[in-house]
Amino acid sequence: MRACVAGWGTAVPDLRLTNAELEDRVKTTDAWIVERTGIRERRIARPDETTASLATEAGAAAIKQAGLSPLDVDLLIVATATPEQPIPHTGAFVGDGLGLHCGSFDLGAGCAGFVYELVTGAALLTGGGLEHVLVIGAEVLSRIIDPTDRTTAVLFGDGAAALVLEASSEHAPDDGPGLLAFDLGCDGSLARLLEIPAGGSRLPTSVETLDQRLQYLKMQGPEVFRRAVRTVVDSANTALGRAGMASSDVDWFIPHQANARIIDAAAHRLGIPAERTIVNIDRYGNTSAASIPLAISEAADAGDLQAGDVVLLSGFGAGMTWGSAVLRWGRA
């Protein structure tokens, strides 16, 4: 029995923030941003849009696309680094908005969050007797970014995407669809490379932390870049090895959309050509846990993903966490 993708959906804000609009704010240029990151624009949530509202919209679209009703969903998982509020979890708001009557929880693994929730949802689906699990990656990163910090202000955007997972038959063939293998990991000694220092139990929000702007995301960009490429390649190769495959077996490589140069370097080292690598960072920027499901959904809507295609997913982010998964596309 395997977890297969039954439906998908997205929700992105209408408001676009272009590189030209950032030029004066952080003293940069469109050419510099495109050359260093591959990003041309990113979506920014309106004041009335939140992580939960975007997740609800994406989840509703995925449920509808799967031909199901909310009552068919047995479990909801929301991966996010920008929760609706500290308590309760974002899934409570999303479940209420969708009309679900099932359990829910949030998962925090930074930009690797979607791979983590995919693996977790698949395990609970196939090992827990469930029929449908809804997994959503949703972020409103524009609200944790220092608008005056060029290191981060040019990188991140807002959005959400969701997949409905369904269980295949216990007698499905070996070459049938579903999650085939995965690799998950975290090196906590590198946690300081990408963090929000204040606002938690270690350093509660105070006048002093606000004065120091410690409520915003801090990133050591060059070191993150250096480690990201190696981490993606190692993790992807581990997942492929566990699936009994090589990079030549991959029809589509869908990495976390952090930086176009990271994506290009990782794909090159894996031996996966550009025409088999899904990239949409130019239009959305880095949407953290939403980036991989957003790319999956767009590729599926475009008809690029065909039944039987082998899809390699790989994400990395704060923690430093990483995760890769090998998925054969197709409904159960």
C-alpha positions as CSV (number, residue, x, y, z in Angstrom):
1,M,0.0,0.0,0.0
2,R,1.3,3.5,-0.9
3,A,0.2,7.1,-0.6
4,C,-0.8,8.6,-3.9
5,V,-1.8,12.1,-5.0
6,A,-5.5,12.3,-5.6
7,G,-5.9,16.1,-6.0
8,W,-4.1,19.4,-5.7
9,G,-4.8,23.1,-5.4
10,T,-3.1,26.5,-4.9
11,A,-3.8,29.9,-3.4
12,V,-1.6,32.9,-4.1
13,P,-2.2,36.6,-3.4
14,D,-3.1,38.8,-6.3
15,L,-0.6,41.5,-5.2
16,R,2.8,41.3,-6.9
17,L,5.9,42.9,-5.6
18,T,8.4,43.4,-8.4
19,N,12.1,43.9,-8.3
20,A,11.7,47.4,-9.6
21,E,9.6,48.3,-6.5
22,L,12.3,47.0,-4.2
23,E,15.1,49.0,-5.9
24,D,14.7,52.1,-3.8
25,R,13.6,50.4,-0.6
26,V,16.8,48.3,-0.1
27,K,19.2,49.9,-2.5
28,T,19.4,47.1,-5.1
29,T,18.7,46.6,-8.7
30,D,16.5,44.3,-10.8
31,A,19.6,43.0,-12.5
32,W,21.3,42.2,-9.2
33,I,18.3,40.3,-7.8
34,V,17.8,38.3,-11.0
35,E,21.5,37.4,-11.3
36,R,21.8,36.3,-7.7
37,T,18.4,34.7,-7.1
38,G,16.5,34.2,-10.3
39,I,13.5,36.1,-8.8
40,R,11.6,38.7,-10.8
41,E,8.6,39.1,-8.6
42,R,6.9,37.6,-5.5
43,R,3.3,37.6,-4.2
44,I,2.4,39.6,-1.1
45,A,-0.7,38.9,1.1
46,R,-3.2,41.7,1.6
47,P,-4.0,42.7,5.2
48,D,-7.0,40.5,5.1
49,E,-5.1,37.5,3.9
50,T,-3.4,35.2,6.4
51,T,-1.7,31.8,6.5
52,A,-5.0,30.1,7.4
53,S,-7.0,31.9,4.7
54,L,-4.6,30.9,2.0
55,A,-4.3,27.4,3.3
56,T,-8.1,27.1,3.4
57,E,-8.4,28.3,-0.2
58,A,-5.8,25.9,-1.4
59,G,-7.2,23.0,0.6
60,A,-10.7,23.5,-0.8
61,A,-9.3,23.5,-4.3
62,A,-7.4,20.3,-3.7
63,I,-10.5,18.5,-2.2
64,K,-12.6,19.6,-5.1
65,Q,-10.0,18.6,-7.7
66,A,-9.9,15.1,-6.0
67,G,-13.6,14.8,-6.4
68,L,-14.2,14.5,-2.7
69,S,-16.1,16.4,0.0
70,P,-14.6,17.7,3.3
71,L,-16.2,14.8,5.2
72,D,-13.9,12.4,3.2
73,V,-10.8,13.9,4.7
74,D,-9.5,11.8,7.6
75,L,-6.5,14.0,8.7
76,L,-5.2,17.5,8.0
77,I,-1.5,18.5,8.3
78,V,-0.4,22.1,7.8
79,A,3.3,22.8,7.2
80,T,4.2,26.4,8.0
81,A,6.9,28.7,9.4
82,T,4.3,31.5,9.8
83,P,1.5,30.2,11.9
84,E,-1.8,32.0,12.2
85,Q,-1.1,32.7,15.9
86,P,0.9,30.9,18.7
87,I,-2.2,29.1,20.0
88,P,-4.1,27.3,18.7
89,H,-2.4,25.6,15.8
90,T,-3.1,26.9,12.2
91,G,-4.8,23.6,11.3
92,A,-7.6,24.4,13.7
93,F,-8.5,27.5,11.7
94,V,-8.1,25.7,8.4
95,G,-10.2,22.7,9.4
96,D,-12.9,25.0,10.6
97,G,-12.8,27.0,7.4
98,L,-13.0,23.8,5.3
99,G,-15.7,22.2,7.4
100,L,-13.5,19.2,8.3
101,H,-14.4,16.8,11.1
102,C,-11.0,15.1,11.6
103,G,-7.8,15.6,13.5
104,S,-5.3,18.2,12.5
105,F,-1.8,19.4,13.5
106,D,0.9,21.8,12.3
107,L,4.3,20.7,11.2
108,G,7.3,23.0,11.4
109,A,10.4,22.1,9.4
110,G,11.1,25.3,7.6
111,C,11.5,25.1,3.9
112,A,11.7,21.3,4.1
113,G,8.2,21.3,5.7
114,F,6.3,20.0,2.8
115,V,8.5,16.9,2.3
116,Y,8.2,16.2,6.1
117,E,4.4,16.4,6.0
118,L,4.2,14.4,2.8
119,V,6.2,11.5,4.5
120,T,4.2,11.9,7.8
121,G,0.9,12.0,6.0
122,A,1.8,8.9,3.9
123,A,2.9,7.0,7.0
124,L,-0.4,7.7,8.8
125,L,-2.4,7.0,5.7
126,T,-0.9,3.6,5.0
127,G,-0.2,2.5,8.5
128,G,-3.2,4.0,10.3
129,G,-6.1,2.8,8.1
130,L,-7.0,6.2,6.8
131,E,-8.3,6.9,3.3
132,H,-7.5,10.5,2.6
133,V,-5.0,12.9,4.2
134,L,-4.9,16.6,3.2
135,V,-1.4,18.1,3.4
136,I,-1.0,21.9,3.0
137,G,2.1,24.1,2.8
138,A,1.1,27.7,3.5
139,E,3.2,30.8,4.3
140,V,2.8,34.6,4.8
141,L,6.5,35.3,5.0
142,S,6.2,39.0,4.1
143,R,5.2,39.5,7.8
144,I,8.4,38.1,9.3
145,I,10.8,39.8,6.9
146,D,12.5,43.1,7.7
147,P,11.6,45.3,4.8
148,T,14.9,47.1,5.1
149,D,17.1,44.0,5.0
150,R,18.3,43.4,1.5
151,T,19.5,39.9,2.5
152,T,15.9,38.7,3.0
153,A,13.5,41.3,1.6
154,V,14.2,40.3,-2.0
155,L,13.8,36.5,-1.5
156,F,10.5,35.7,0.1
157,G,6.9,35.7,-0.9
158,D,3.5,34.4,0.2
159,G,1.3,31.6,-1.0
160,A,-0.2,28.2,-0.3
161,A,-0.7,24.8,-2.0
162,A,-2.3,21.6,-1.0
163,L,-2.3,17.9,-2.0
164,V,-4.9,15.2,-1.1
165,L,-3.2,11.9,-0.5
166,E,-5.1,8.6,-0.9
167,A,-4.1,5.0,-0.2
168,S,-3.5,2.6,-3.0
169,S,-4.7,-1.0,-3.0
170,E,-2.8,-3.4,-0.8
171,H,-2.3,-5.4,-4.0
172,A,-1.0,-2.5,-6.1
173,P,1.8,-3.5,-8.5
174,D,5.4,-2.7,-7.7
175,D,5.5,-0.2,-10.5
176,G,2.2,1.5,-9.4
177,P,1.9,5.1,-8.2
178,G,2.7,6.5,-4.8
179,L,5.5,7.5,-2.4
180,L,8.4,5.1,-3.0
181,A,11.2,6.3,-0.7
182,F,12.4,9.3,1.3
183,D,15.2,10.8,3.3
184,L,14.8,13.2,6.2
185,G,17.4,14.9,8.4
186,C,18.4,17.8,10.5
187,D,21.7,19.3,11.8
188,G,20.7,21.4,14.7
189,S,24.2,22.8,15.2
190,L,23.5,25.0,12.1
191,A,20.2,26.4,13.5
192,R,21.7,29.9,13.8
193,L,22.2,30.2,10.0
194,L,18.5,30.9,9.5
195,E,16.4,32.0,12.4
196,I,14.0,34.5,14.1
197,P,15.9,35.1,17.4
198,A,13.1,36.7,19.4
199,G,9.5,35.8,20.2
200,G,9.9,32.4,21.7
201,S,10.5,31.0,25.2
202,R,14.3,31.6,24.9
203,L,14.0,35.3,24.1
204,P,10.4,36.6,24.6
205,T,9.4,39.7,22.7
206,S,10.3,42.9,24.6
207,V,11.0,46.6,23.9
208,E,14.7,45.7,23.6
209,T,14.1,42.9,21.0
210,L,11.9,45.1,19.0
211,D,14.4,47.9,19.0
212,Q,17.0,45.4,17.7
213,R,14.5,44.1,15.1
214,L,15.0,40.5,16.4
215,Q,11.4,39.7,15.5
216,Y,12.5,39.4,11.9
217,L,14.1,36.5,10.0
218,K,17.9,36.6,10.0
219,M,19.9,34.6,7.4
220,Q,23.6,34.0,6.8
221,G,23.1,33.8,3.1
222,P,26.5,32.7,1.7
223,E,26.8,29.8,4.3
224,V,23.2,28.7,3.6
225,F,23.9,28.7,-0.1
226,R,27.1,26.7,0.3
227,R,25.5,24.0,2.5
228,A,22.2,23.9,0.6
229,V,23.6,22.5,-2.7
230,R,25.6,19.7,-1.0
231,T,22.6,18.8,1.3
232,V,20.1,18.6,-1.6
233,V,22.4,16.4,-3.6
234,D,23.2,14.1,-0.8
235,S,19.6,13.8,0.4
236,A,18.2,13.3,-3.1
237,N,20.8,10.5,-3.9
238,T,19.9,8.8,-0.6
239,A,16.2,8.8,-1.4
240,L,16.8,7.6,-4.9
241,G,19.1,4.8,-3.6
242,R,16.3,3.7,-1.2
243,A,13.9,3.6,-4.1
244,G,16.4,1.5,-6.1
245,M,16.7,4.2,-8.7
246,A,19.3,6.6,-10.2
247,S,18.9,10.2,-11.3
248,S,18.5,8.9,-14.9
249,D,15.2,7.3,-13.8
250,V,13.8,10.7,-12.7
251,D,11.3,12.3,-15.1
252,W,10.9,15.5,-13.0
253,F,13.0,17.1,-10.4
254,I,10.9,19.5,-8.2
255,P,13.2,21.2,-5.6
256,H,12.4,23.8,-3.0
257,Q,12.4,27.1,-4.8
258,A,15.0,29.0,-2.7
259,N,17.4,30.3,-5.2
260,A,17.8,29.6,-9.0
261,R,21.5,29.2,-8.6
262,I,21.1,26.6,-5.9
263,I,18.6,24.7,-8.1
264,D,20.8,24.8,-11.1
265,A,23.9,23.7,-9.2
266,A,22.0,20.8,-7.5
267,A,20.4,19.6,-10.7
268,H,23.8,19.7,-12.5
269,R,25.5,17.7,-9.7
270,L,22.6,15.2,-9.8
271,G,22.9,14.9,-13.6
272,I,19.3,16.0,-14.1
273,P,18.9,18.4,-17.2
274,A,17.2,21.7,-16.9
275,E,14.3,20.6,-19.1
276,R,13.4,18.0,-16.4
277,T,13.7,20.5,-13.5
278,I,10.6,22.5,-12.5
279,V,11.4,26.1,-11.6
280,N,8.9,28.8,-10.8
281,I,11.0,31.0,-8.4
282,D,11.0,33.8,-10.9
283,R,7.3,34.4,-10.3
284,Y,6.9,33.6,-6.6
285,G,10.2,33.9,-4.8
286,N,10.9,31.6,-1.9
287,T,7.6,30.5,-0.4
288,S,9.1,28.1,2.1
289,A,6.8,25.1,2.9
290,A,4.5,26.2,0.1
291,S,7.1,26.2,-2.7
292,I,7.3,22.4,-3.6
293,P,3.5,21.8,-3.6
294,L,3.0,25.0,-5.5
295,A,5.4,23.8,-8.2
296,I,3.8,20.3,-8.2
297,S,0.3,21.8,-8.6
298,E,1.4,24.1,-11.5
299,A,3.2,21.2,-13.3
300,A,0.1,19.0,-12.9
301,D,-2.2,21.7,-14.1
302,A,0.0,22.2,-17.1
303,G,-0.1,18.5,-18.0
304,D,3.6,18.0,-17.5
305,L,3.1,15.3,-14.8
306,Q,1.8,12.2,-16.4
307,A,0.8,8.9,-14.8
308,G,3.8,6.8,-14.1
309,D,6.3,9.7,-14.1
310,V,9.0,9.4,-11.4
311,V,9.1,12.7,-9.4
312,L,12.0,13.7,-7.2
313,L,11.3,16.2,-4.5
314,S,13.9,17.9,-2.3
315,G,13.7,20.7,0.3
316,F,16.0,22.2,2.8
317,G,15.7,25.1,5.3
318,A,15.9,26.4,8.8
319,G,17.0,23.9,11.4
320,M,19.0,23.1,9.3
321,T,16.5,20.5,8.1
322,W,16.3,18.7,4.8
323,G,14.1,16.1,3.1
324,S,13.8,14.3,-0.2
325,A,11.1,12.0,-1.5
326,V,10.7,9.9,-4.6
327,L,7.1,9.7,-5.9
328,R,5.6,7.9,-8.8
329,W,2.8,10.1,-10.1
330,G,-0.7,8.9,-10.6
331,R,-3.9,8.2,-8.7
332,A,-4.4,5.0,-6.6
